[in-house]
Amino acid sequence: MRRGFTLIELLVVIAIIAILAAILFPVFAQAREKARQTQCMNNLKQMATGTLSYIQDYEEKFPMAVYAPALNRSGQQCAFTLFDAVDPYIRNLDITRCPSEPNALYLNAGFRAVINMPTCNLPETISYMYNYDLLPPGRTPIDQNPPAVSKGTVSIAEVEFPAETTINFEADLALGGTGSVLRRTPTSSSIFLIVPVRARHSEFIQANFVDGHAKAVKGRKLGQAGQGMQYTYPGRTGNDPFTGRLGPDFWCVSGTPYARYIGTQPNDPFNSCRPYLEGIATEDSLGKCYKYIRL
């Protein structure tokens, strides 16, 4: 005589399956995120390789972050960025998008709003920004005489610590404001463009460096102490695609020269939260820190 399952046995089996699913689903999600993080790191590694290939062809000089107007393939005016400059060496601008957050930054919307033209070849959204001091901006319709132009582009010989000086990293491109967390140096006032980091991988920021390697940099949220700090960044839609992002979304860097400005004390309030991986890594009597040579 065949005997079927009782209701209690079926419920026990279902309960076991539910428990296993509850245990395994987060593991699968973590594994998928780890795979996306690895791809993101590979993207940055390729960008570093493309930039280093570029400087070999241009007398060991880094390209500019942006200049405009240039002409795109259709003969229209556009903003020529670092990514456009290294495109002939990578031939794949999709690597400007992190799989974890491919629509992080609506860069073209921002450029259209600020200088009335898009970038030359970039997709509508990207995930990375660049070190504006290593790659200073050139002339644009809103700034015909940026200070960095008179100093020229940066030579690799000017970089003291290539393994600790960034090229690209996960960040926003934003309009600056007031407050110490938005200033590049303790003596500067408000600044026009800032590149606050985005720690999208379990509180880590992916970055590449002048020596060609890429690694994750630890970040931490500024938290409630940052209430009142604000910047605006390119959003999704509208004629003025800029939206406010409040203090708790600020990420600070730690365990890196970019956590302390040259000549300042570690406990200086200015160093309490640095949301940038921007500048040139250097060293003073207190150890590794960062400085600016163009901005």
Number of C-alpha atoms within 10 A of each C-alpha: 3 3 5 7 8 9 9 9 11 11 12 12 12 12 12 12 12 12 11 11 12 11 11 12 11 11 12 11 11 13 12 13 16 15 14 17 22 14 17 26 23 19 25 28 21 20 28 25 20 20 25 21 16 20 16 11 9 12 10 16 21 23 24 24 23 22 20 23 19 16 14 15 9 7 8 12 17 23 26 24 24 21 26 19 20 22 18 13 16 18 11 14 18 15 23 23 22 25 18 18 15 17 17 21 25 23 27 23 25 25 17 18 17 16 16 15 19 25 27 23 18 19 16 15 20 24 24 27 24 25 20 25 22 30 26 26 24 23 17 17 14 11 13 12 12 16 15 20 15 10 12 14 21 20 16 17 10 12 17 13 17 19 15 23 26 28 29 28 30 30 27 23 22 22 21 19 19 15 14 20 25 27 21 22 17 14 8 11 14 16 13 11 16 24 24 27 28 27 24 18 20 13 17 20 24 28 28 29 23 21 17 19 19 25 16 17 19 18 24 19 19 20 14 11 10 17 13 12 18 20 22 19 23 26 18 18 10 9 8 14 18 20 13 13 14 16 19 16 20 25 26 26 29 17 10 16 22 27 22 28 26 22 14 16 12 15 9 11 12 21 21 17 22 26 28 23 32 27 25 27 25 21 17 12 8 12 11 18 23 23 21 17 15 21 16
